[in-house]
Every structure is written in structure tokens, then in C-alpha cells.
Amino acid sequence: MTAFDASERRIWAGRAEAYAHSFGKVCAHPVPRLLDAARVRDGVRLLDVGTGTGTVAAAACARGAGVTGVDAEISMVELAARTVPSAGMHLAVLPQLPFSDGLFDAITANFVLNHVGRPGAALAELRRVVRPGGWIAVTIWAVPAGAGQTLLGRAVQAAGAARPPHLPALADEDDFPRTEDGLAGLLASAGLKDVSCEPLHWDHRAGADEWWSGAADGIGTIGQTVLSQPEHIRAEIQSHYRRLCTEFATDEGDLALPHAALLARGRR
């Protein structure tokens, strides 16, 4: 386990419900296209890696797929098992999965490679457990990010706060460009064939309080950055956040937050 992996385990420990009610909703947007990319349909044996709250698993079950889900965080596994009782949910940590070679017809990983210390090794492990000819489809957040994705970070910067030193970045030798070519190259380097990658852009609708709650509850790096600040700095961050929210306010009283992601697929 890398230092990045260990940090991720601490960040996400016990936060399934908080994630489900905040940032989990924005991660649900690419699910139909992700399943299409992996050619998930009736009778397909799907492995959903980093299943989180079970959003992808539930949509795949609705298509008639036989679904197995894994996640590295036990609170996510427990929540997904309650949400999608027809799927088999397991605790497992990339890049070591408890499955035999070629067991699955298709694999999905929705915003998972952002959270592993060795993305290349993780993809190689996914290739191992998919059958020859089977498809693997993944999403990651893109660089440059959408304006809605940077809203909370701008508030942190405006308050003069910084990322705490206990949150390590990915090691240089394990990182890759978060671009179409960069993600496609990562899949190809893991031995996948017929690799393609496309950008995704959408406006996520959320209330200002709902979006702030993800940070206030310590979700992800941005949440951990907010929580690590003294109380008066957290209050200042929230004040800047309220001010910046006006840029995204809609006539309906919520926020329209532009997001940018990448969807890539390849087959074994």
C-alpha cells in the first residue's frame, strides 16, 4: 500500500452516508454511458470496482446484468449491499482482487482511478479478471476541471488556506495526464486493446447547502482540507464559498455547476 492509498483509507473511513448525500450525486451522471461503453446488458457478468453507494451496480442490475461490486471502504460496501441487495458486494482493495482470471464479462470503475495509488497496476488487475474480449470502462475527473468543480477550491484559496501536509499527492512515477490522450495511454499501457476516450461535460444541479455539506463532512481531499483548518478559517472559507456561489445561481434557487470528466474504454 502506498502513502496515497493509506491516506485514501483514512479520508473515506465511515463516510458513505455523507458521500451519498453530497458528492455522490454528481458522480452518478456518467453511469448510463459508462455501462454502454462496457456493453453491459442482460446476462453480462459485471464487476463494478469502487462501487461506492452502489449507483452503477443498481443501474446494471436494472439492465439484467449479474453484478458483483467491490469497494475498499466497509461503510460503502454495507450501504451498497442495502441499496442493491441483488448484487454481491465485497470488501477489496486494488490492485489485488479476490477473483480468478477472466471471471467477468465486463468491468466498470466510475471515478475510481482518482483514488488509487498505482493506477497502472489497478488497470492491469482489472484486465486480469475480465475475460478475453471483455470490456473495461472507466471514468476520471478531467484536467482542466469544470468551473463548478473548482468552486470549493477557490473558496479555500480565497481564505488563504492550503492543502494539509498529511494528504500526500500521487507519486510522480504513478501519475498520468488527466487528458484524453493521458487516460487512453494508461489503458493501453495496461495491455488493453481498441482503447478510446471521450470528454464528458455537464452541469450538476445542487443546492448551495448540499454542495457545501460534502466539504463540511470531510469528503475527499477538498473536505479534508477544509476540516484541517482552524474554526475561524473554516468560517472564512464558507463565507467566500457563499459569495462565489452567486456565479452559479439559477432562477430556481439552486446552483448549476459545470463539470468535466473523461470516459475511456478498452478490451482485453
ZIWO-V160160 format. One line per field, one symbol per residue. phi: phi as a letter, one per 40 degrees, with the letter a starting at -180 (. if undefined). A space follows every 10 residues. Layout:
BEGIN
phi: ???
END
This chain:
BEGIN
phi: .ccccccccc dcdgbccccc cbcdccccdc ddccccccfc adgccbbbcg cgcgcccccc cccgccbbbb acbcccdccc cccbccccbb cabccbbcbc cgcbcabbac fbccbbcbdc cccccccccc cdgccbbbba ccbccccccc dccccccccg cbccccbccc cdcbcaccbd cccccccccc gcbfcaabcb bacccacccc cccccccgcg cccccccccc dccdccdccc ddccdccbcb ccgbbbbcbb abbbaabc
END
